[in-house]
Amino acid sequence: MSGGKHHVFRRFAVIAKPYWLSEEKWKARGLLALAVLLLLGQTGFNVLLNEQTGEFTSALAAKDADRFWLSIRQCVAIVVVAVPIYAFYYYVRDTLGIHWRRWLTSRFLDRYLADRAYYELNASGAIDNPDQRISEDINAFTQQSLYFLMIALGAVIQLIAFTGVLWSISRELVYFLVIYAIAGTFITVVVFGRVLIGINFLQLRREADFRFSLVRIREHAEAIAFHRGEEPESFQAKQFFQAAFINFRRLLRAQLGLNLFQYGYSFLTIVLPSAIIASQVISGELEVGRAVQAAGAFTAVLGAVAVIVDHMEGLSRFAAGIDRLGTFSKTLAARAVERRDAGGRIESAWGAHLALEQVTLQTPGHERTLIGDLSVSVEPGQGLMIVGDSGGGKSSLLRAIGGLWDAGAGRIVRPGPEEMMFLPQQPYMVLGSLRSQLLYPDRARQVSDEELYRLLERVNLPDLAQHFGGLDAELDWAKVLSIGEQQRLAFARVLLARPRYVMLDEATSALDVGNEEGLYRELAATSTTPVSVSHRPALLKFHRQVLELTGDGNWRLHRADDYRFG
């Protein structure tokens, strides 16, 4: 178990440490120090209340009214001061938690979106449900880190504060308490700890898989409805839930054993302290109130030294969350090393035009060669059309030109990222307004409304803005627009941005011939050079060369004027 604990502690340190050394470190440390001070105040008030509880109990037993009412007044005064201390403690702790979460979320998002990590992780499947790890696991990590940190600090403070009280009343209770706490902690960690951590880790994954299956149904609702795929989708979602259900049953059985032990361990503390000091109370050596005070101190000290016993269930879930977040962080950090140590890579170079020099393209894991020893140059104004059978590597070649795939050999010379754009067959509709759709990805760019309206006319969407409430209307554009309208809107982005080259992967497949030719004529009137994947003969006149991929790794280059589709 010690190896497992050290593993968890190392991962916790890797995730947590950067925040406390970041640009927000003084704010974080200040809030933490304030929370500790408030926690000290809480413990101080607990000691005072425990003392007054024993005092008015003794006063009642002695039938001393003056002593009793004095103690009650002191209790009320303590409570009046203690209530704000308790309230502000939770406010400060949770304020620190939300600031920590904001910083850590931003850090993970930056790493996840840097250097197309999100794309490679999604393609490889190396990490399940990264969205949940960023949205939910980080939230749980920051909240539970502070929760258990404060519990640990509170336990230490409580141990120091109440041990002296208990020692002054009964040393036998102190000796018994130490043995009892050590035994309970050992049994909890060894018997229940490792099992619960593993099952909780698996439960987080099972729940995330079930949630993802439901998200897929929502995202692909129309396709499922057309195929009448409700039955298989229901079966698959139920399978994911069944896996979560079965694992949760395992978790319940493990927790049942832990709960039996915890409650037995806890309930014994009601009897044992009284049994140990009963003879002193009966003989008159201790007042009844002192016995009550001793029982309260015993419970407080036991709660401090047996903190693992009392919180094993929560600690196991916390450890599982640390493992998931730690794995995610480690995977992001290891990507650069893996890329460096992997097989052959296609070199990249910046240049004024697009050229592929003896490029051999392979699938990302080097399992298959798609294209061998390809050399082709695309000069500005001389478009290239890529044709071939399905699965021949056309879209893969565009991915290589865009830098998404680089497994293989050779060199690709390309302009800078701001000089190239890519339009897939399924356009990406961003969250936001119609204006945001047109300006994406440079949404900070200043463009007049008149220019945007003219742009919509150029792509044959003259009434789109008026129909949906103007350029600043915010809708789910992927749902309210047809695929053809989405493709025309994506084309408008190219006409506005005017990149040097645009990669078009069946980007007009949902359009009729008239709309398709109209868009390419608009493109030809600009300085943008198209590199198109298409099978439509009508587009040949907008290109100078045709690259034919045969599907077996070979290729042929033709003049567009001479090429004929088979």
N, C-alpha and C positions, 0 to 999 in steps of 0.2 A: 504493500500500500504506500510505503514511503516514496518509491519511485514515481507512483501516480501523483502523489501530493506535490512532489518537486516539479513534475511536468506541469501541473496546473499552476503552481506559483510562478514558474518561469513565463508561461504564457500570459498570466495576469500582469506581470511586471512589464512585458514587452508592450502590451496594449495600454496600460495605465500610465506608465512613467512619462511618455512624451508630453502629456497635458500639463503635468506639474513642473515641466521645464520650458513650457511654451511662452509665447508672448502674453498669455493670460495668467501666468503663474502667480503674480502678486495678488490678483483678485481671488484666484482659487485658494491660495494659502490663507488669505485674510478671512474668507468665508469659512474655511475649515477651522481656523483658530477660534472664530466666533462660535461656531457650532460646538467645539470642545468646551469652551467656557460655559456655554449654556448647559451642556451635558454635566459639567461639574456642579453647576447650580442645581440641576435636577437631583443629582445624587445627594447633595447637601440637604436639600429639602426632604428627601426620602429618609435620611438619618434622623432629622428633627421630628418628622411625623412618626417614625417608628418609636422614638423616645417618648413622645407625648402619648402615643397609644398605650405604651406600658404604664405611663404615669397616671392617666385617668382610669385605667383598669385597676391599678393598685388603690387609687382613691375610692373607687366604687367598693372594692373588697373591704377597705377600712371604714367605709361609710363616712368619708371626710368630704363634706359638700364644698367647702371653700377650696380645697385642693383640686377637686374635680372640675369646678367651674373655671378656675384659673387655667387649668390644662386645656379645657375646651376653648377658651378665648385665645390662648396661644396657638392652638391648632387652626382656628379660623384665620388668624393673622398670617400664619405660614401659608395657608391655602391661597389667600388673596395675593400674596407676592409670588407664589409658585406657578399659578395659572398662566400669567404672561410668559414666564420663563419656558414652560412646556410648549406653548403655542409658537413662540418665536424660534424655538429650537427646530421644529419641523419646517417652519417657513424658510429658515436659513439653509437647512440641509437640502431641501428640495430645490431651492434656488441654485445652490451649487451644482446639484444634479443636472438641472436643465442646461446650465452653461457648459458643463462637461459634455453632455450629450451633443449640444450644438457643435462644439469644437471637434469632437471625435467623429461625428457624422460627416462634417466637412472634410476631415482628413481622409476618411475612407472613400468618400465620393471622389475626391481629387485623385486618389490612387486607382480607383476602379475605372474612372473615365480617362486616365492618362495613358497615352501610347496604345489606345484601343484595347486595354486590358479586358473591358467588358465584352468585346467582340470575341476575343480568343477564349476567354473562360466559357462563354456561351457555346462556342463551337466545339470545344473539347469536352465539356461536361465535367470538368475537374472539380467544380464546386456546385453543390446543389443549392438552389434558392438563394442566390446572393442578395436579392431584394429584401428577403426576410432578415437576413443577417445584418443588413444596414439599417432597416427600419425598426425591427423589433429586438434583435439581439443586442444592439448598441444601447437601446433604451433600457433593457433589462440589466445590462452590464453596469451602466452608470448608477442606476437606482440601487441595485443590490450591492454594488461595491461600497457605496456610502452607508447603506443600511447595515451591512455586516461589519464595516469599519467602526461605526458608532456603537454597535453592539459589543465589539471587542474592547474598545476604549471604555465603554460604560462598565463592562465586566471588570476591567482592571481597577477603575475608580471605585466601583462598588465593593470589590474585594478588599481594597485598602481601607475604605471607610467602615465597613461592617465587621471586618475581622477583629479589629480592636475591641468593638462592642462585645462580640461573641466571646473573645478571649477573657474579657473582664468578668463574664458571667459564668462560663463553663469551658475549661480547657478540654475536657473529655469530648464535648461537642465538636471542637475544632479538629481533634485527632480523627474522630469518626468521619467527619465531613471530608477530609483530605482523602482518606482511603476510599470512601464511597464514590467520590467524584472521579478519581483515577480509574477505578474499576468500570464505572458507567461509561466513561469516555472511550476506554479501550474496547469494550464490547461493541459500542455503537460504530466506531470507525472500522474495526476489523470485520465484524459480522455484516453490517448493513451498508457501509460507505461505498465501497467499490461497485457493488451491485446496483445501488440506486443511481450513481453517476452514469453508468453505462446505459441503464434503461431510460433515464431522463434525456440523455443525448439522442437516443434513438427515437424517443417520443417527439422531440422537437422536429426531427427530420420527417417523421410520418405525418405530423400535423401540417408541415409546410408542403409536402407532396399533395395532400388532400386539398389544401387551399389552392395550389397551383392548378389542379385539375378543374376546379370550379372557375378559376380565372380564364382558362382556355375555352371553356364552354361559352363564357360571356364574350370573349374576343372573337370567337368563330361561330357566333350564333347563326348567322345567315347560311353559311356553308353547311352546318349541321342540319338546319331546317330543310335546305334543298335536298340533301341526301337522305332525309328522314333518319338521321343517325341518333335519335334520342335514346334508343335501347342500348347500343354499344357504349355511348357516352355515359349513360346511367350506370351501366355495368362497371365501366372503368373507374368512375368516381366512387362507387360503392366498394370497389376493390381497394382503393387507396384508403377509404375510411375504415374498411375492415382491418387493414394492416395497423392503422392507428388504434383501433378498438382492441385488437389482440395484444398489442404492446402495452396499452393502458391497463389491461387486465393483469398483465405481469407486474406493472408498476403498483397496482392496488395490492397485489399479494405481498410484494416486498414492503410496501408501506404498512400493511397490516401487522407484519412481524415487528417493524420498527415502532408502531403505535402501541402494541401490546407491551413492549419493553419500556417505552417512554412513560406510559401512564402508570405501569407498575412501579417504575423507578420514582416517579413523581409522588404518587399517593403514599408510598412508604415514608416520605419525608414529613407527612402530617403526623404520623405515629411515633417515629423513631426519636425525634428531639425530645418530645414530652416523656417518652419512656426512659431516656437517659438521665434527665434531670428531675424525674418525678420524686425520687427519694429526698432530694434537697428541698423541694417545695413542701412535701409532706412533713419533713422534720422541722420546717420553719426557717431553714437557712436562706431560702429565696422567697421573696414576695411573689404573689400571683402575677402581678404586673411585670416583674423582672422575667418571669417565665415566658410571658407573652412576648416581651421584648426580645428574649433569646430566640424564640421560635421565628420571629420576623427576621432577625439578623441571620439565623441559620438558613432560612429560605433565600435571603438576598445573596449570601456568600455562595450557597450551592448553585444558585442561578448563574453566578459569575464563573465559577470553576467548571460547571457542567454545561457551558454554553454550546458546545458541539453536540451534546446529547439532545438538548432542547431544539436545536435548529438543523439537525442533520438532513431533514427532508428538503428544506430550503437551500442548504449548502450544496446538496447534490444537484439540484436544478441549476444553481449558480455555476457550479463547476462544469456542468454540461454546456451551459451557454458560453463560458470562457473557452472551452474546447472548440466550439463551432466558430467563434469569432477569431480565436487564435489560428485555427486552420486557414480561415479566409485571409487573415493578415499575412501568414507565412506564404500562402500561395501567391499573393500579389507581389511579395518581396522576391520570391524565387523565380518569377517569370523571366527577368533579365538574364539570370544565370542559365536557365533552361534553354533560352534562345541562343545564348552564346555557345553552349555545349552541344546543341543539336547538330543535325547533318548539314549538308550544303545549303547555302543561302544565296538568293538572287541579290546582287548588289544594286544599290540605288544611287543615282547621281542627279543633280539639278542641272537643267539646261533650258535653252530657249524653245526647244521643240521636243516632240515625243519620239523616242526611238527605243526599240528592243534589239539588243545585241547578243546573238547566240544564246537566247534564253531557253532553258529547259525548265518547264513548270511541272511540279509534283504536288500531290495533295499534302496538306499540312503535316501529316505524320510520315511523309516520304513513302507511303505504301504503293503509290501508283504514279507513273509518269503520264501526264496528260498531253504535253506538247514538247517536242524535242528540237533543240538547236534553231529556234526561231529568230530571224533577223528581219526587221521591217522598220522603216522610218516614216513618220507621219508629219510632213511639213505643214506649217500654217496655211490654212485655206485648201488643203488637199485631204478631204475626209477619207476615213477608212471604214469599210463595212465588213463585219465579221459574220461568216455564215458557216453552216455545218449541221450535222444531225444532232438531235438532243443527246446530251451527255458527252459531247465531243470536247468540252472544255471552253466554250465561248464565254460564259459568265465567269468562269474561273480565271480566264485571261484578264478580264476587266478587274477582278479582285487583285490580281498581281500588279496591274498598272496602277491601281489605287493604293498599293502598299499593304493591303490586307493579307495577302498570301505572299510568302517569300521563300517557300521551300523549293529548292532546285539549284540552278546555276545560271551564269550569265549576268547581264547588266541591263537595267532599265533606266533610261535618261528621261526625265520628266520635268515640267515646270513646277514651281512651288505650289503648295496646297491651295493658295488663294487664286491660282490661275487655272484650276481644274475643278469640274463639278461632275457628279455622278447621279444619274436618274435610273433607279431600278424599275422593274415592271410594276411593282406595287409601291406607289409613292408613299412617302412618309409625311403624315399630317401631324403637325406639332399641336400641343395644347396652347390655345390662345385665340387671338382674333384673326380675321381674314387678312388684316395688315401683316400680322406675324407670319402667316403662311407665305405671303409673297416675299417678305424680307429674309426669311430663314436661309442660312444660319446667322446672318449678320443683322439681327433685329434692332440694333442700335443705329443703323444707317438712317439718315434723314432723307426721305423721299416725299414729295408733295402728293396730296390726294389726287390731283389732276393726272399726274404721271402714272399713278397706280391704276386709275380708271382706264387710261389709254392702254395700259399693259393688259388689262383684262379684255379689252376689245381685240387686241392683237391675237389673243389665244382663243377667240370666239366664246368669251364668257362675258358679254357686255352687260347683262342684267344681274349678274351674280351678287354684287354688293347690294344693289337695291332690293333684291329678293329676300336677302337674309338680314337686312337692317343696317347696312353700311359696313365700312371697312373695319370698324372697331367692334363688330358683333362677335361674341365669343360663343362658339358651338363646338360640338364633337364633329369636326369636319370629315373624319373618316366614315362617319355614319350618314351624314346628311348629303354628302356628295357621291355621285356615282364614280366608278373607277375611271371612266372616261373624263369626267370633270376633274378628278384628282390629277390625272396625267396632264391635262392642259394647265392646271394650276402649277404643277411642278415645272412645266416647261416655261411658264411665266417667270419663275425664279431665275432660270438660265438667261432669259432675254434681259432681265433687269441687271443681273450680276455681270454679264458679258465676260465670262472666263475665256482664256485662250483655247482650252479644249473642254469638251463635254463628252462623257461616256454615257451612252444611251443603251441600256439593256432591255430590249423589247419595251421601251418607254412609251410607245404609242400603240401598243397591241390592242387596246380597247377602243381605238378610234376608227372611224370610217376613213376611206381613202382621201376624201376631200379635206377633212380636218387634219389628217396626218401630213398631207402635202403642204397645207397652209402653215403648219407649225415649222416644217423644215424650210419653207421659203422665208419665213421670218428669221430663222436662224441663219440662213445663207446671206441675209442682208446685213448681218453683223460680222465681227471679226472672229467669231467663235468657230472652231473646227470640230466637226462631229466624228466620234468613233462609235459606230452603231452596231449592235447585235440585232439582226432582223432577218426575216425570211420573205420580205415583201419586195417584189421587183420594182414597184413604183419608187422606192427610195434610192435605187442605184444612181439616178442622175444627180443626187446630192453628194456623191462620193467619188473620189478619183481612183481608189484601189479597193479590191475585194480580197480579204484573207479567208481562204477556205480551209477549215479544219476537218480532217478526214476521220477523226475519232480514234485512230490507232497511234497517235503521237506525231503523225506526219502532217504536212500543211502545204498549201499552194497559194501563191500570190498572183492575182490577175488585175488587168486594167478593168475598171468598172464598165467602160464602153464595150468591152469584148465579152463580159461575163454573162452567162445565161443560166438561170436556175434549171436544175434537172427535173 
